[in-house]
C-alpha cells in the first residue's frame, strides 16, 4: 500500500489543493518499507488526482481538503484521512500503529496527542462542520455571553 501526504516543509500541509510536494510511503504489514518525495505539477484538480493514481497511491493523509478534490479521490476509491496536523513522518508512524483517523493531531514519535474537538463528521458528506455552528456568533453563544460578563452586560457601559 502506498500512502501520500501533501507537505508544507516537513509537516502535513494544511491544504491538500495547494501542496505541490508529497511524501509517498510504501507500507507493507506493520512497517514502512520505502519513502519517496515527489512533486506534483500544478494544474487542474483532475490532473493532480490522476498523477496520484499513476503513482499507485491507495490512501491520502492530509490537513484540509477542498470539496472537489475530496469528491474526485472518493470517485477514484482513494480513502482520505483529513484534518491531520503535525509532522508527516509522525503521521506515518501513527498510521502504522492504526491510531490515525480524521481530525488527529500527531506529536513527535507518531503519538496521537489530541483531536480537533470543534469538528464533527456530517453523515453523507465528505467534509467537516463546526459543532454547535451557531454558538459564538451574533447575539447568542458562549463567546457573546463571556463578553457580556466582562462588560456588565450593557452595550457601551462596561468600564
Secondary structure, DSSP 4 states (H G I P E B T S, - for coil): -EEEEEEETTEEPSBGGG--EEEEEEEETTEEEEEEEEEPPPS-HHHHHHHHHHTT--EEE-SB--HHHHHHHHHTT-EEE-S-BSBHHHHHHHHHTT---TTEEEETTTEEEEE-TTEEEPTTSSSEEETTTTTTSTT-HHHHHHHHHHHTTSTT---
